[in-house]
Amino acid sequence: QVQVAQSGGGLVQPGGSLRLSCAAPGLDLNYYTIAWFRQAPGKEREVVSCISVNDGKTYYPDSVKGRFSISRDNGKKMVYLEMNSLKPEDMAVYYCAFRGFLGSGYTCSDGTGYTYWGQGTQVTVSS
C-alpha cells in the first residue's frame, strides 16, 4: 500500500508564508501527475496547484496564481507547496494527491482520478 505523508501547515497571519511538504516514498514521481487540493468548510474541494505528468506543465487557479508555487524533488520523492501572501480565504485543509497517466486528453486541474492522497493538513490564516 502506497503511503503519502504530509507535513507543514499551521497558523499564519495574513500576508505570511507557509510551505507544505508531501512525502511519497513508494512512488516514482516521474510517472505521476501531482496536485495540491484544498477544502474549506462548506466548500467543494478544489485544485490549487498541479504538475501534469503529460508535459510537466503546472497549473494554478487565478485565486492563487503568483502566490503559490508547486515543486517536486524526484530524487527525494517529495512534493512541496510554497504559499506566500496568504489570505484569510486561503484557510482550508490542504491535501497532496497523485495519479498515474490517464491519457493525453486529461489535464491535471480536472481533479479526477487521483489515487493516492495525503492525510491533509490544516492551514489557518488569521491575525
Phi and psi in degrees as GROMACS dihedral restraints (atoms count N, CA, C in turn):
[ dihedral_restraints ]
;  ai    aj    ak    al  type     phi  dphi    fc
    3     4     5     6     1   -77.9    20    10
    4     5     6     7     1   129.7    20    10
    6     7     8     9     1  -108.6    20    10
    7     8     9    10     1   138.2    20    10
    9    10    11    12     1  -127.1    20    10
   10    11    12    13     1   126.9    20    10
   12    13    14    15     1  -125.2    20    10
   13    14    15    16     1   126.6    20    10
   15    16    17    18     1  -100.1    20    10
   16    17    18    19     1   155.7    20    10
   18    19    20    21     1  -149.7    20    10
   19    20    21    22     1   167.6    20    10
   21    22    23    24     1    97.4    20    10
   22    23    24    25     1  -165.3    20    10
   24    25    26    27     1    84.8    20    10
   25    26    27    28     1  -174.4    20    10
   27    28    29    30     1   125.7    20    10
   28    29    30    31     1  -156.7    20    10
   30    31    32    33     1  -101.7    20    10
   31    32    33    34     1   132.9    20    10
   33    34    35    36     1  -143.0    20    10
   34    35    36    37     1   149.7    20    10
   36    37    38    39     1   -78.6    20    10
   37    38    39    40     1   154.4    20    10
   39    40    41    42     1   -53.4    20    10
   40    41    42    43     1   136.2    20    10
   42    43    44    45     1    90.8    20    10
   43    44    45    46     1    -9.0    20    10
   45    46    47    48     1   -82.9    20    10
   46    47    48    49     1  -176.3    20    10
   48    49    50    51     1  -130.6    20    10
   49    50    51    52     1   152.3    20    10
   51    52    53    54     1  -145.3    20    10
   52    53    54    55     1   154.0    20    10
   54    55    56    57     1  -124.8    20    10
   55    56    57    58     1   125.7    20    10
   57    58    59    60     1   -97.9    20    10
   58    59    60    61     1   142.8    20    10
   60    61    62    63     1  -123.2    20    10
   61    62    63    64     1   152.1    20    10
   63    64    65    66     1  -142.4    20    10
   64    65    66    67     1   119.3    20    10
   66    67    68    69     1  -102.4    20    10
   67    68    69    70     1   131.0    20    10
   69    70    71    72     1  -133.6    20    10
   70    71    72    73     1    69.6    20    10
   72    73    74    75     1   -62.1    20    10
   73    74    75    76     1   -21.4    20    10
   75    76    77    78     1   -92.2    20    10
   76    77    78    79     1     4.5    20    10
   78    79    80    81     1  -118.6    20    10
   79    80    81    82     1   141.6    20    10
   81    82    83    84     1   -90.2    20    10
   82    83    84    85     1   106.0    20    10
   84    85    86    87     1   -65.9    20    10
   85    86    87    88     1   -12.8    20    10
   87    88    89    90     1   -66.3    20    10
   88    89    90    91     1   -18.2    20    10
   90    91    92    93     1  -114.3    20    10
   91    92    93    94     1    14.6    20    10
   93    94    95    96     1  -131.2    20    10
   94    95    96    97     1   138.1    20    10
   96    97    98    99     1   -76.0    20    10
   97    98    99   100     1   138.4    20    10
   99   100   101   102     1  -121.7    20    10
  100   101   102   103     1   137.4    20    10
  102   103   104   105     1  -141.0    20    10
  103   104   105   106     1   151.3    20    10
  105   106   107   108     1  -111.5    20    10
  106   107   108   109     1   127.7    20    10
  108   109   110   111     1  -111.3    20    10
  109   110   111   112     1   163.6    20    10
  111   112   113   114     1  -143.3    20    10
  112   113   114   115     1   153.5    20    10
  114   115   116   117     1  -141.4    20    10
  115   116   117   118     1   119.7    20    10
  117   118   119   120     1   -96.3    20    10
  118   119   120   121     1   156.6    20    10
  120   121   122   123     1   -55.4    20    10
  121   122   123   124     1   129.2    20    10
  123   124   125   126     1    77.2    20    10
  124   125   126   127     1     4.6    20    10
  126   127   128   129     1  -120.2    20    10
  127   128   129   130     1   159.4    20    10
  129   130   131   132     1   -74.6    20    10
  130   131   132   133     1   153.3    20    10
  132   133   134   135     1   -67.7    20    10
  133   134   135   136     1   139.1    20    10
  135   136   137   138     1  -135.5    20    10
  136   137   138   139     1   152.0    20    10
  138   139   140   141     1   -80.6    20    10
  139   140   141   142     1   127.0    20    10
  141   142   143   144     1  -107.3    20    10
  142   143   144   145     1   -13.5    20    10
  144   145   146   147     1  -171.7    20    10
  145   146   147   148     1   147.5    20    10
  147   148   149   150     1  -159.4    20    10
  148   149   150   151     1   157.3    20    10
  150   151   152   153     1  -122.9    20    10
  151   152   153   154     1   124.9    20    10
  153   154   155   156     1   -85.2    20    10
  154   155   156   157     1   135.4    20    10
  156   157   158   159     1   -71.3    20    10
  157   158   159   160     1   -21.2    20    10
  159   160   161   162     1   -63.1    20    10
  160   161   162   163     1   -48.8    20    10
  162   163   164   165     1  -138.5    20    10
  163   164   165   166     1     2.6    20    10
  165   166   167   168     1    77.4    20    10
  166   167   168   169     1     3.5    20    10
  168   169   170   171     1   -75.1    20    10
  169   170   171   172     1   150.4    20    10
  171   172   173   174     1  -105.6    20    10
  172   173   174   175     1   158.5    20    10
  174   175   176   177     1  -134.6    20    10
  175   176   177   178     1   139.1    20    10
  177   178   179   180     1  -139.9    20    10
  178   179   180   181     1   132.7    20    10
  180   181   182   183     1   -69.4    20    10
  181   182   183   184     1   161.6    20    10
  183   184   185   186     1   -58.1    20    10
  184   185   186   187     1   -29.8    20    10
  186   187   188   189     1   -65.1    20    10
  187   188   189   190     1   -22.4    20    10
  189   190   191   192     1  -123.8    20    10
  190   191   192   193     1    -5.8    20    10
  192   193   194   195     1   -57.6    20    10
  193   194   195   196     1   132.0    20    10
  195   196   197   198     1    87.1    20    10
  196   197   198   199     1   -11.7    20    10
  198   199   200   201     1  -114.0    20    10
  199   200   201   202     1   -34.1    20    10
  201   202   203   204     1  -105.7    20    10
  202   203   204   205     1   150.0    20    10
  204   205   206   207     1  -144.1    20    10
  205   206   207   208     1   127.6    20    10
  207   208   209   210     1   -98.9    20    10
  208   209   210   211     1   142.7    20    10
  210   211   212   213     1  -149.3    20    10
  211   212   213   214     1   164.4    20    10
  213   214   215   216     1  -143.8    20    10
  214   215   216   217     1   153.3    20    10
  216   217   218   219     1  -122.2    20    10
  217   218   219   220     1    99.8    20    10
  219   220   221   222     1   -62.3    20    10
  220   221   222   223     1   -36.9    20    10
  222   223   224   225     1   -65.5    20    10
  223   224   225   226     1   -40.9    20    10
  225   226   227   228     1   -87.1    20    10
  226   227   228   229     1    -8.5    20    10
  228   229   230   231     1    58.3    20    10
  229   230   231   232     1    47.2    20    10
  231   232   233   234     1  -123.8    20    10
  232   233   234   235     1   147.0    20    10
  234   235   236   237     1  -127.5    20    10
  235   236   237   238     1   144.5    20    10
  237   238   239   240     1  -131.2    20    10
  238   239   240   241     1   152.3    20    10
  240   241   242   243     1  -130.1    20    10
  241   242   243   244     1   111.1    20    10
  243   244   245   246     1   -91.4    20    10
  244   245   246   247     1   125.1    20    10
  246   247   248   249     1  -121.8    20    10
  247   248   249   250     1   121.2    20    10
  249   250   251   252     1  -120.2    20    10
  250   251   252   253     1   163.9    20    10
  252   253   254   255     1    48.2    20    10
  253   254   255   256     1    48.4    20    10
  255   256   257   258     1   -64.9    20    10
  256   257   258   259     1   144.7    20    10
  258   259   260   261     1  -119.7    20    10
  259   260   261   262     1   158.4    20    10
  261   262   263   264     1   -56.1    20    10
  262   263   264   265     1   -31.6    20    10
  264   265   266   267     1   -73.5    20    10
  265   266   267   268     1    -7.1    20    10
  267   268   269   270     1   -83.6    20    10
  268   269   270   271     1    -7.4    20    10
  270   271   272   273     1   -65.4    20    10
  271   272   273   274     1   124.9    20    10
  273   274   275   276     1  -176.9    20    10
  274   275   276   277     1   174.1    20    10
  276   277   278   279     1   -91.2    20    10
  277   278   279   280     1   129.6    20    10
  279   280   281   282     1  -107.3    20    10
  280   281   282   283     1   140.0    20    10
  282   283   284   285     1  -130.0    20    10
  283   284   285   286     1   139.9    20    10
  285   286   287   288     1   -96.1    20    10
  286   287   288   289     1   152.7    20    10
  288   289   290   291     1  -153.1    20    10
  289   290   291   292     1   155.7    20    10
  291   292   293   294     1  -136.7    20    10
  292   293   294   295     1   146.7    20    10
  294   295   296   297     1  -146.6    20    10
  295   296   297   298     1   152.7    20    10
  297   298   299   300     1   -77.7    20    10
  298   299   300   301     1  -178.7    20    10
  300   301   302   303     1   -67.5    20    10
  301   302   303   304     1   124.4    20    10
  303   304   305   306     1   -99.6    20    10
  304   305   306   307     1   -27.2    20    10
  306   307   308   309     1   144.8    20    10
  307   308   309   310     1   160.5    20    10
  309   310   311   312     1   -69.2    20    10
  310   311   312   313     1   -17.3    20    10
  312   313   314   315     1   -84.6    20    10
  313   314   315   316     1    -0.7    20    10
  315   316   317   318     1   -99.0    20    10
  316   317   318   319     1   145.7    20    10
  318   319   320   321     1  -115.1    20    10
  319   320   321   322     1   148.1    20    10
  321   322   323   324     1   -65.0    20    10
  322   323   324   325     1   -21.7    20    10
  324   325   326   327     1   -80.5    20    10
  325   326   327   328     1    -4.6    20    10
  327   328   329   330     1   -73.1    20    10
  328   329   330   331     1   -15.2    20    10
  330   331   332   333     1    73.9    20    10
  331   332   333   334     1     8.9    20    10
  333   334   335   336     1  -107.3    20    10
  334   335   336   337     1   157.2    20    10
  336   337   338   339     1    74.6    20    10
  337   338   339   340     1    11.4    20    10
  339   340   341   342     1   -74.7    20    10
  340   341   342   343     1   128.5    20    10
  342   343   344   345     1   -99.1    20    10
  343   344   345   346     1   -41.2    20    10
  345   346   347   348     1  -114.2    20    10
  346   347   348   349     1   132.5    20    10
  348   349   350   351     1  -128.9    20    10
  349   350   351   352     1   145.1    20    10
  351   352   353   354     1   -76.0    20    10
  352   353   354   355     1   173.7    20    10
  354   355   356   357     1   -82.1    20    10
  355   356   357   358     1    -9.8    20    10
  357   358   359   360     1    92.9    20    10
  358   359   360   361     1   145.6    20    10
  360   361   362   363     1  -142.6    20    10
  361   362   363   364     1   138.5    20    10
  363   364   365   366     1   -82.1    20    10
  364   365   366   367     1   133.2    20    10
  366   367   368   369     1  -118.1    20    10
  367   368   369   370     1   121.0    20    10
  369   370   371   372     1  -117.4    20    10
  370   371   372   373     1   125.7    20    10
  372   373   374   375     1  -116.4    20    10
  373   374   375   376     1   109.3    20    10
  375   376   377   378     1  -160.2    20    10
  376   377   378   379     1   147.0    20    10
